[in-house]
């Protein structure tokens, strides 16, 4: 017997092994996998050819690096499998050595699983071009191929292709968010170009939706862009918002912000809000479904027009929306991947002149006319437009 065979025999005597029948019973027939983790430790080409549905993919060579992100609680049950049971046995011993207390290796591996006639799942995966395009995401444990596939399946609705919508849309497209919806009824004006980086000088007079689509598709052909050249009203808002995972609010007027807020609460999706004024910007996430406040908790009624000038009236530093819009893109990605701590219940304020960030806590209003009641009973109000949409 070779030295490796001796070593493998010794390791198998020290770890727990389980058979494919037991794995099927515990995994496929269990309703709750909250404290049970099934991990495929084979190479990517093996996993792509077929695997157990729902299993997480962590190649043996990356297991030590990625396991704590995938299984943060070292007391959870972990079942490992490979092609024939050898790599998973070695992996099980490695996990025990770093403190995991309940690890099993599936004897016979995926080969025995197939021989038993149990279901094999062949999932959609990234193609070679996508593996290259998103390679830096794939190296991040919190994203990886699983997270990137989730981004590609996601849908984000952008309110406006202006100052805030431009950087947010560019970074979401680059990140591989599969579908971007863009609402904007305006055309490109030369005065926009100081900050609205989706557009170019040769497109002055063109539809902003068309210009944005051209830029985003040139950046990333993987994505789909759905354009809405219309003004939002109470009649079309729910039809437009249907099917989207979240909204990025880049609006520059209170009536549209209220309408988007109320629609998001009614639809039960997050509203990633941003606003800019001269040298100052703000960003937050309104998500009452997960315990946070909504926009009306912060602003129950629209302020008078003289206290809410538009960018056209008050001016804005061209670089500022790049910072706030990028923050909105980051928050959107965190929400789509369910990672990190989103700005729900927190308002991040940025002063460009002082290069200073401040964070304010936002409380949900228990008597809010929108988010305190039944979302199904929300009725939309079309406020008179008293502030231009310029972004």
C-alpha positions as a Markdown table, in Angstrom:
| # | Residue | x | y | z |
|---|---|---|---|---|
| 1 | Unk | 0.0 | 0.0 | 0.0 |
| 2 | Unk | 1.4 | 3.4 | -1.0 |
| 3 | Unk | 2.1 | 6.2 | 1.5 |
| 4 | Unk | -0.9 | 8.1 | 0.2 |
| 5 | Unk | -3.2 | 5.2 | 0.6 |
| 6 | Unk | -2.0 | 4.7 | 4.1 |
| 7 | Unk | -2.6 | 8.4 | 4.9 |
| 8 | Unk | -6.1 | 8.3 | 3.3 |
| 9 | Unk | -7.0 | 5.2 | 5.3 |
| 10 | Unk | -5.8 | 6.9 | 8.5 |
| 11 | Unk | -7.8 | 10.1 | 7.7 |
| 12 | Unk | -11.0 | 8.1 | 6.9 |
| 13 | Unk | -10.7 | 6.4 | 10.3 |
| 14 | Unk | -10.6 | 9.8 | 12.0 |
| 15 | Unk | -13.5 | 11.5 | 10.2 |
| 16 | Unk | -17.2 | 10.8 | 9.8 |
| 17 | Unk | -18.4 | 9.3 | 6.5 |
| 18 | Unk | -22.0 | 9.1 | 5.4 |
| 19 | Unk | -23.7 | 7.3 | 2.5 |
| 20 | Unk | -25.6 | 8.7 | -0.5 |
| 21 | Unk | -29.0 | 7.4 | 0.8 |
| 22 | Unk | -28.5 | 9.4 | 4.0 |
| 23 | Unk | -27.5 | 12.5 | 2.2 |
| 24 | Unk | -30.5 | 12.3 | -0.1 |
| 25 | Unk | -32.9 | 11.9 | 2.9 |
| 26 | Unk | -31.3 | 14.8 | 4.8 |
| 27 | Unk | -30.8 | 17.1 | 1.9 |
| 28 | Unk | -33.4 | 16.6 | -0.8 |
| 29 | Unk | -36.2 | 15.7 | 1.6 |
| 30 | Unk | -35.5 | 18.4 | 4.3 |
| 31 | Unk | -37.5 | 21.6 | 4.3 |
| 32 | Unk | -35.0 | 23.6 | 6.3 |
| 33 | Unk | -31.3 | 23.8 | 5.4 |
| 34 | Unk | -30.5 | 26.7 | 7.7 |
| 35 | Unk | -27.9 | 24.8 | 9.7 |
| 36 | Unk | -27.0 | 22.1 | 7.1 |
| 37 | Unk | -24.5 | 22.8 | 4.3 |
| 38 | Unk | -23.8 | 20.6 | 1.4 |
| 39 | Unk | -20.6 | 21.5 | -0.4 |
| 40 | Unk | -19.2 | 20.2 | -3.7 |
| 41 | Unk | -15.4 | 20.3 | -3.5 |
| 42 | Unk | -14.7 | 19.2 | -7.1 |
| 43 | Unk | -13.3 | 21.3 | -9.8 |
| 44 | Unk | -15.5 | 23.7 | -11.8 |
| 45 | Unk | -15.7 | 21.6 | -14.9 |
| 46 | Unk | -17.0 | 18.7 | -12.9 |
| 47 | Unk | -19.5 | 20.8 | -11.1 |
| 48 | Unk | -20.8 | 22.3 | -14.3 |
| 49 | Unk | -21.3 | 18.8 | -15.8 |
| 50 | Unk | -23.7 | 18.0 | -13.0 |
| 51 | Unk | -24.1 | 18.3 | -9.2 |
| 52 | Unk | -26.6 | 17.9 | -6.4 |
| 53 | Unk | -29.2 | 20.6 | -6.6 |
| 54 | Unk | -28.7 | 23.3 | -3.9 |
| 55 | Unk | -25.1 | 22.3 | -3.1 |
| 56 | Unk | -22.6 | 25.1 | -2.7 |
| 57 | Unk | -19.5 | 24.9 | -4.9 |
| 58 | Unk | -16.1 | 25.5 | -3.3 |
| 59 | Unk | -13.2 | 23.7 | -5.0 |
| 60 | Unk | -11.0 | 21.8 | -2.6 |
| 61 | Unk | -8.1 | 24.1 | -3.2 |
| 62 | Unk | -10.1 | 27.2 | -2.1 |
| 63 | Unk | -12.0 | 25.5 | 0.7 |
| 64 | Unk | -9.8 | 26.8 | 3.6 |
| 65 | Unk | -10.0 | 30.3 | 2.1 |
| 66 | Unk | -13.8 | 30.5 | 1.5 |
| 67 | Unk | -15.4 | 28.2 | 4.1 |
| 68 | Unk | -15.8 | 30.7 | 6.8 |
| 69 | Unk | -17.8 | 33.0 | 4.6 |
| 70 | Unk | -20.1 | 30.2 | 3.4 |
| 71 | Unk | -20.4 | 28.6 | 6.9 |
| 72 | Unk | -19.7 | 31.2 | 9.6 |
| 73 | Unk | -21.0 | 29.0 | 12.4 |
| 74 | Unk | -18.5 | 26.2 | 13.0 |
| 75 | Unk | -21.1 | 24.1 | 14.8 |
| 76 | Unk | -23.3 | 23.8 | 11.8 |
| 77 | Unk | -23.6 | 20.4 | 10.0 |
| 78 | Unk | -21.3 | 20.3 | 6.9 |
| 79 | Unk | -21.5 | 17.5 | 4.3 |
| 80 | Unk | -18.7 | 17.4 | 1.7 |
| 81 | Unk | -18.7 | 15.4 | -1.5 |
| 82 | Unk | -16.3 | 15.0 | -4.5 |
| 83 | Unk | -16.1 | 12.6 | -7.4 |
| 84 | Unk | -15.4 | 9.4 | -5.5 |
| 85 | Unk | -14.9 | 10.3 | -1.8 |
| 86 | Unk | -11.2 | 10.9 | -1.6 |
| 87 | Unk | -11.0 | 14.7 | -1.9 |
| 88 | Unk | -14.0 | 15.2 | 0.4 |
| 89 | Unk | -12.4 | 13.0 | 3.0 |
| 90 | Unk | -9.2 | 15.1 | 2.9 |
| 91 | Unk | -11.3 | 18.2 | 3.0 |
| 92 | Unk | -13.3 | 17.0 | 6.0 |
| 93 | Unk | -10.1 | 16.5 | 8.0 |
| 94 | Unk | -8.9 | 20.0 | 7.0 |
| 95 | Unk | -12.2 | 21.5 | 8.3 |
| 96 | Unk | -12.0 | 19.6 | 11.5 |
| 97 | Unk | -8.4 | 20.9 | 12.0 |
| 98 | Unk | -9.6 | 24.5 | 11.8 |
| 99 | Unk | -12.4 | 24.0 | 14.2 |
| 100 | Unk | -15.5 | 22.7 | 12.4 |
| 101 | Unk | -17.2 | 20.3 | 14.8 |
| 102 | Unk | -19.8 | 18.5 | 12.7 |
| 103 | Unk | -18.3 | 17.5 | 9.3 |
| 104 | Unk | -19.1 | 14.5 | 7.1 |
| 105 | Unk | -17.7 | 13.2 | 3.8 |
| 106 | Unk | -20.1 | 11.5 | 1.4 |
| 107 | Unk | -18.6 | 8.0 | 0.7 |
| 108 | Unk | -18.4 | 7.1 | -3.0 |
| 109 | Unk | -18.9 | 10.8 | -3.9 |
| 110 | Unk | -21.0 | 12.0 | -6.8 |
| 111 | Unk | -20.3 | 8.8 | -8.7 |
| 112 | Unk | -22.2 | 6.8 | -6.2 |
| 113 | Unk | -25.0 | 9.4 | -6.2 |
| 114 | Unk | -25.5 | 9.0 | -9.9 |
| 115 | Unk | -25.3 | 5.2 | -9.7 |
| 116 | Unk | -28.1 | 5.3 | -7.1 |
| 117 | Unk | -30.2 | 7.1 | -9.7 |
| 118 | Unk | -30.7 | 10.2 | -7.6 |
| 119 | Unk | -31.4 | 13.5 | -9.5 |
| 120 | Unk | -28.5 | 15.4 | -11.1 |
| 121 | Unk | -28.8 | 19.1 | -11.5 |
| 122 | Unk | -27.1 | 21.0 | -14.4 |
| 123 | Unk | -27.3 | 24.7 | -13.6 |
| 124 | Unk | -26.8 | 27.7 | -15.8 |
| 125 | Unk | -23.2 | 28.9 | -15.4 |
| 126 | Unk | -21.0 | 31.7 | -16.6 |
| 127 | Unk | -19.5 | 31.3 | -20.1 |
| 128 | Unk | -15.8 | 31.8 | -20.8 |
| 129 | Unk | -16.3 | 35.5 | -21.7 |
| 130 | Unk | -18.2 | 36.1 | -18.4 |
| 131 | Unk | -15.6 | 34.3 | -16.4 |
| 132 | Unk | -13.1 | 36.8 | -17.7 |
| 133 | Unk | -15.4 | 39.9 | -17.5 |
| 134 | Unk | -16.4 | 39.2 | -13.9 |
| 135 | Unk | -13.1 | 37.6 | -12.7 |
| 136 | Unk | -12.5 | 40.2 | -10.0 |
| 137 | Unk | -16.0 | 39.5 | -8.6 |
| 138 | Unk | -15.4 | 35.8 | -8.6 |
| 139 | Unk | -12.4 | 36.2 | -6.3 |
| 140 | Unk | -14.5 | 37.9 | -3.6 |
| 141 | Unk | -16.0 | 35.2 | -1.3 |
| 142 | Unk | -19.1 | 37.3 | -0.7 |
| 143 | Unk | -19.9 | 37.3 | -4.5 |
| 144 | Unk | -18.2 | 34.4 | -6.3 |
| 145 | Unk | -19.9 | 32.6 | -9.3 |
| 146 | Unk | -23.1 | 32.1 | -7.3 |
| 147 | Unk | -23.4 | 35.8 | -6.5 |
| 148 | Unk | -22.5 | 36.8 | -10.1 |
| 149 | Unk | -25.2 | 34.5 | -11.4 |
| 150 | Unk | -27.6 | 36.2 | -9.0 |
| 151 | Unk | -26.6 | 39.6 | -10.3 |
| 152 | Unk | -27.2 | 38.5 | -13.9 |
| 153 | Unk | -30.7 | 37.3 | -12.9 |
| 154 | Unk | -31.5 | 40.6 | -11.1 |
| 155 | Unk | -33.6 | 43.6 | -12.4 |
| 156 | Unk | -33.1 | 47.2 | -11.2 |
| 157 | Unk | -35.3 | 50.1 | -12.2 |
| 158 | Unk | -33.6 | 53.4 | -12.6 |
| 159 | Unk | -35.6 | 56.6 | -12.0 |
| 160 | Unk | -33.8 | 59.0 | -14.4 |
| 161 | Unk | -30.8 | 58.8 | -16.7 |
| 162 | Unk | -29.4 | 62.1 | -15.2 |
| 163 | Unk | -26.8 | 63.0 | -12.7 |
| 164 | Unk | -27.4 | 60.2 | -10.2 |
| 165 | Unk | -28.7 | 57.7 | -12.7 |
| 166 | Unk | -25.6 | 57.9 | -14.9 |
| 167 | Unk | -23.0 | 56.6 | -12.5 |
| 168 | Unk | -25.4 | 54.2 | -10.8 |
| 169 | Unk | -26.4 | 52.7 | -14.2 |
| 170 | Unk | -22.8 | 52.5 | -15.5 |
| 171 | Unk | -21.6 | 50.6 | -12.4 |
| 172 | Unk | -24.6 | 48.3 | -12.3 |
| 173 | Unk | -24.2 | 47.5 | -16.0 |
| 174 | Unk | -20.4 | 46.9 | -15.5 |
| 175 | Unk | -21.2 | 44.7 | -12.5 |
| 176 | Unk | -23.5 | 42.5 | -14.6 |
| 177 | Unk | -26.9 | 43.3 | -13.3 |
| 178 | Unk | -28.9 | 41.5 | -15.9 |
| 179 | Unk | -31.7 | 44.0 | -16.6 |
| 180 | Unk | -31.8 | 47.8 | -16.1 |
| 181 | Unk | -35.0 | 49.7 | -16.6 |
| 182 | Unk | -34.6 | 53.4 | -17.3 |
| 183 | Unk | -37.4 | 55.9 | -16.9 |
| 184 | Unk | -36.8 | 59.3 | -18.4 |
| 185 | Unk | -39.0 | 61.4 | -20.8 |
| 186 | Unk | -36.3 | 64.1 | -21.4 |
| 187 | Unk | -33.8 | 64.6 | -24.2 |
| 188 | Unk | -30.0 | 65.3 | -23.8 |
| 189 | Unk | -29.2 | 68.9 | -23.4 |
| 190 | Unk | -25.7 | 70.3 | -23.5 |
| 191 | Unk | -26.0 | 71.6 | -20.0 |
| 192 | Unk | -26.5 | 68.0 | -18.8 |
| 193 | Unk | -23.0 | 66.9 | -19.9 |
| 194 | Unk | -21.2 | 68.5 | -17.0 |
| 195 | Unk | -22.5 | 65.6 | -14.8 |
| 196 | Unk | -24.6 | 63.2 | -16.8 |
| 197 | Unk | -21.9 | 60.9 | -18.0 |
| 198 | Unk | -24.1 | 58.4 | -19.8 |
| 199 | Unk | -24.4 | 61.0 | -22.6 |
| 200 | Unk | -22.1 | 62.6 | -25.1 |
| 201 | Unk | -22.0 | 65.8 | -27.0 |
| 202 | Unk | -23.0 | 64.2 | -30.3 |
| 203 | Unk | -26.2 | 63.0 | -28.8 |
| 204 | Unk | -27.6 | 66.5 | -27.8 |
| 205 | Unk | -31.2 | 66.5 | -28.7 |
| 206 | Unk | -31.5 | 62.7 | -28.6 |
| 207 | Unk | -33.7 | 60.8 | -26.1 |
| 208 | Unk | -32.0 | 60.2 | -22.8 |
| 209 | Unk | -33.3 | 56.6 | -22.8 |
| 210 | Unk | -31.8 | 55.9 | -26.2 |
| 211 | Unk | -28.5 | 57.6 | -25.3 |
| 212 | Unk | -28.3 | 55.7 | -22.0 |
| 213 | Unk | -29.1 | 52.4 | -23.7 |
| 214 | Unk | -26.4 | 52.9 | -26.3 |
| 215 | Unk | -23.8 | 53.6 | -23.6 |
| 216 | Unk | -24.7 | 50.8 | -21.4 |
| 217 | Unk | -24.9 | 48.1 | -24.1 |
| 218 | Unk | -21.5 | 49.3 | -25.4 |
| 219 | Unk | -20.1 | 48.8 | -21.9 |
| 220 | Unk | -21.6 | 45.4 | -21.3 |
| 221 | Unk | -23.4 | 43.4 | -24.0 |
| 222 | Unk | -24.5 | 40.8 | -21.4 |
| 223 | Unk | -27.2 | 43.1 | -20.0 |
| 224 | Unk | -30.7 | 44.0 | -21.2 |
| 225 | Unk | -31.9 | 47.7 | -21.0 |
| 226 | Unk | -35.6 | 48.4 | -20.9 |
| 227 | Unk | -36.5 | 52.0 | -21.7 |
| 228 | Unk | -39.5 | 54.0 | -20.5 |
| 229 | Unk | -39.8 | 57.3 | -22.3 |
| 230 | Unk | -42.6 | 58.6 | -20.2 |
| 231 | Unk | -43.5 | 60.5 | -17.1 |
| 232 | Unk | -44.5 | 58.5 | -14.1 |
| 233 | Unk | -48.1 | 58.8 | -13.0 |
| 234 | Unk | -50.4 | 56.9 | -10.7 |
| 235 | Unk | -51.8 | 55.2 | -13.8 |
| 236 | Unk | -48.5 | 53.6 | -15.1 |
| 237 | Unk | -46.3 | 53.3 | -12.0 |
| 238 | Unk | -47.3 | 49.8 | -10.9 |
| 239 | Unk | -47.1 | 48.4 | -14.5 |
| 240 | Unk | -43.6 | 49.8 | -14.9 |
| 241 | Unk | -42.3 | 48.7 | -11.5 |
| 242 | Unk | -43.7 | 45.1 | -11.9 |
| 243 | Unk | -40.9 | 42.5 | -11.9 |
| 244 | Unk | -38.1 | 44.7 | -10.7 |
| 245 | Unk | -36.1 | 43.8 | -7.5 |
| 246 | Unk | -35.5 | 47.3 | -6.4 |
| 247 | Unk | -35.6 | 50.9 | -7.6 |
| 248 | Unk | -32.8 | 53.5 | -7.6 |
| 249 | Unk | -34.3 | 56.9 | -7.1 |
| 250 | Unk | -32.4 | 59.5 | -9.0 |
| 251 | Unk | -35.3 | 62.0 | -9.2 |
| 252 | Unk | -35.0 | 65.7 | -8.7 |
| 253 | Unk | -38.5 | 66.5 | -7.6 |
| 254 | Unk | -40.7 | 65.7 | -4.7 |
| 255 | Unk | -43.8 | 64.5 | -6.5 |
| 256 | Unk | -41.9 | 61.8 | -8.3 |
| 257 | Unk | -40.1 | 60.8 | -5.2 |
| 258 | Unk | -43.4 | 60.4 | -3.3 |
| 259 | Unk | -44.9 | 58.3 | -6.2 |
| 260 | Unk | -41.8 | 56.0 | -6.3 |
| 261 | Unk | -41.8 | 55.7 | -2.6 |
| 262 | Unk | -45.5 | 54.7 | -2.4 |
| 263 | Unk | -45.1 | 52.3 | -5.3 |
| 264 | Unk | -42.1 | 50.6 | -3.7 |
| 265 | Unk | -43.9 | 50.2 | -0.4 |
| 266 | Unk | -46.9 | 48.8 | -2.2 |
| 267 | Unk | -44.7 | 46.4 | -4.2 |
| 268 | Unk | -42.6 | 45.4 | -1.2 |
| 269 | Unk | -39.3 | 46.3 | -2.8 |
| 270 | Unk | -36.4 | 48.5 | -1.6 |
| 271 | Unk | -36.0 | 52.1 | -2.8 |
| 272 | Unk | -32.3 | 53.2 | -3.0 |
| 273 | Unk | -32.6 | 57.0 | -2.6 |
| 274 | Unk | -30.1 | 59.7 | -3.5 |
| 275 | Unk | -30.2 | 63.4 | -3.6 |
| 276 | Unk | -27.8 | 66.2 | -4.5 |
| 277 | Unk | -27.6 | 70.0 | -3.9 |
| 278 | Unk | -24.6 | 72.2 | -4.9 |
| 279 | Unk | -21.8 | 70.6 | -2.8 |
| 280 | Unk | -23.9 | 68.3 | -0.7 |
| 281 | Unk | -25.3 | 64.8 | -1.3 |
| 282 | Unk | -27.3 | 62.2 | 0.6 |
| 283 | Unk | -28.0 | 58.5 | 0.2 |
| 284 | Unk | -30.2 | 56.0 | 2.1 |
| 285 | Unk | -32.3 | 52.9 | 1.6 |
| 286 | Unk | -36.0 | 53.0 | 2.2 |
| 287 | Unk | -37.2 | 49.4 | 2.9 |
| 288 | Unk | -40.2 | 49.2 | 5.3 |
| 289 | Unk | -40.7 | 45.5 | 4.4 |
| 290 | Unk | -37.5 | 44.8 | 6.4 |
| 291 | Unk | -38.2 | 47.2 | 9.2 |
| 292 | Unk | -36.8 | 50.5 | 7.9 |
| 293 | Unk | -38.6 | 53.8 | 7.3 |
| 294 | Unk | -40.0 | 55.0 | 4.0 |
| 295 | Unk | -39.5 | 58.4 | 2.3 |
| 296 | Unk | -42.7 | 59.7 | 3.9 |
| 297 | Unk | -41.4 | 58.9 | 7.3 |
| 298 | Unk | -38.7 | 61.5 | 6.6 |
| 299 | Unk | -40.8 | 63.9 | 4.6 |
| 300 | Unk | -44.5 | 63.5 | 5.5 |
| 301 | Unk | -45.4 | 66.4 | 3.2 |
| 302 | Unk | -43.7 | 68.2 | 0.3 |
| 303 | Unk | -41.8 | 71.3 | 1.3 |
| 304 | Unk | -42.8 | 74.6 | -0.4 |
| 305 | Unk | -41.1 | 75.1 | -3.8 |
| 306 | Unk | -38.8 | 77.9 | -2.5 |
| 307 | Unk | -37.2 | 75.5 | -0.1 |
| 308 | Unk | -36.7 | 72.8 | -2.8 |
| 309 | Unk | -34.9 | 74.3 | -5.8 |
| 310 | Unk | -33.9 | 72.0 | -8.6 |
| 311 | Unk | -30.3 | 71.5 | -9.8 |
| 312 | Unk | -31.2 | 73.9 | -12.7 |
| 313 | Unk | -32.1 | 76.6 | -10.2 |
| 314 | Unk | -29.5 | 76.0 | -7.5 |
| 315 | Unk | -26.6 | 74.4 | -9.4 |
| 316 | Unk | -24.6 | 71.3 | -8.5 |
| 317 | Unk | -20.9 | 70.4 | -8.7 |
| 318 | Unk | -20.6 | 68.1 | -11.6 |
| 319 | Unk | -18.5 | 65.4 | -9.8 |
| 320 | Unk | -20.9 | 65.2 | -6.8 |
| 321 | Unk | -23.6 | 63.0 | -8.3 |
| 322 | Unk | -20.8 | 60.6 | -9.3 |
| 323 | Unk | -20.1 | 60.0 | -5.6 |
| 324 | Unk | -23.7 | 59.7 | -4.5 |
| 325 | Unk | -24.8 | 57.7 | -7.6 |
| 326 | Unk | -21.9 | 55.3 | -7.0 |
| 327 | Unk | -23.0 | 54.9 | -3.4 |
| 328 | Unk | -26.5 | 54.0 | -4.7 |
| 329 | Unk | -25.0 | 51.4 | -7.0 |
| 330 | Unk | -23.1 | 49.8 | -4.1 |
| 331 | Unk | -26.2 | 49.7 | -1.9 |
| 332 | Unk | -28.2 | 48.1 | -4.8 |
| 333 | Unk | -25.6 | 45.4 | -5.2 |
| 334 | Unk | -25.5 | 44.7 | -1.4 |
| 335 | Unk | -29.3 | 44.3 | -1.4 |
| 336 | Unk | -29.3 | 42.1 | -4.5 |
| 337 | Unk | -26.7 | 39.8 | -3.0 |
| 338 | Unk | -28.0 | 40.1 | 0.6 |
| 339 | Unk | -24.5 | 41.0 | 1.9 |
| 340 | Unk | -23.2 | 43.6 | 4.3 |
| 341 | Unk | -25.2 | 46.2 | 6.1 |
| 342 | Unk | -27.4 | 48.3 | 3.8 |
| 343 | Unk | -28.3 | 51.9 | 4.6 |
| 344 | Unk | -31.7 | 51.0 | 5.8 |
| 345 | Unk | -32.6 | 53.3 | 8.6 |
| 346 | Unk | -29.4 | 55.3 | 8.1 |
| 347 | Unk | -29.0 | 58.5 | 6.1 |
| 348 | Unk | -25.4 | 59.1 | 4.8 |
| 349 | Unk | -24.7 | 62.7 | 4.2 |
| 350 | Unk | -21.7 | 64.0 | 2.2 |
| 351 | Unk | -20.2 | 67.5 | 2.2 |
| 352 | Unk | -17.8 | 67.8 | -0.7 |
| 353 | Unk | -16.3 | 71.1 | 0.4 |
| 354 | Unk | -15.3 | 69.6 | 3.8 |
| 355 | Unk | -14.7 | 66.1 | 2.4 |
| 356 | Unk | -16.9 | 64.9 | 5.3 |
| 357 | Unk | -19.4 | 62.1 | 5.7 |
| 358 | Unk | -22.0 | 62.0 | 8.4 |
| 359 | Unk | -24.5 | 59.3 | 9.3 |
| 360 | Unk | -27.9 | 60.1 | 10.7 |
| 361 | Unk | -30.3 | 57.5 | 12.1 |
| 362 | Unk | -33.8 | 57.5 | 10.6 |
| 363 | Unk | -36.7 | 56.2 | 12.6 |
| 364 | Unk | -39.8 | 54.7 | 11.1 |
| 365 | Unk | -43.0 | 56.7 | 11.8 |
| 366 | Unk | -45.5 | 54.4 | 13.4 |
| 367 | Unk | -48.3 | 56.7 | 12.1 |
| 368 | Unk | -46.9 | 57.0 | 8.6 |
| 369 | Unk | -49.8 | 57.3 | 6.2 |
| 370 | Unk | -48.1 | 54.9 | 3.8 |
| 371 | Unk | -45.8 | 52.3 | 5.4 |
| 372 | Unk | -47.7 | 51.9 | 8.8 |
| 373 | Unk | -50.7 | 50.3 | 7.2 |
| 374 | Unk | -51.6 | 47.5 | 4.7 |
| 375 | Unk | -49.6 | 48.0 | 1.5 |
| 376 | Unk | -52.5 | 46.7 | -0.5 |
| 377 | Unk | -54.6 | 49.8 | 0.6 |
| 378 | Unk | -52.1 | 52.4 | -0.6 |
| 379 | Unk | -53.6 | 54.9 | -3.0 |
| 380 | Unk | -51.4 | 57.1 | -5.2 |
| 381 | Unk | -51.6 | 60.8 | -5.3 |
| 382 | Unk | -50.4 | 62.8 | -8.3 |
| 383 | Unk | -49.0 | 66.0 | -6.9 |
| 384 | Unk | -48.8 | 69.0 | -9.1 |
| 385 | Unk | -45.3 | 69.2 | -10.6 |
| 386 | Unk | -43.6 | 72.2 | -9.0 |
| 387 | Unk | -40.0 | 71.3 | -9.6 |
| 388 | Unk | -38.3 | 70.3 | -12.9 |
| 389 | Unk | -36.7 | 66.9 | -13.5 |
| 390 | Unk | -33.1 | 67.6 | -14.3 |
| 391 | Unk | -30.9 | 65.4 | -12.1 |
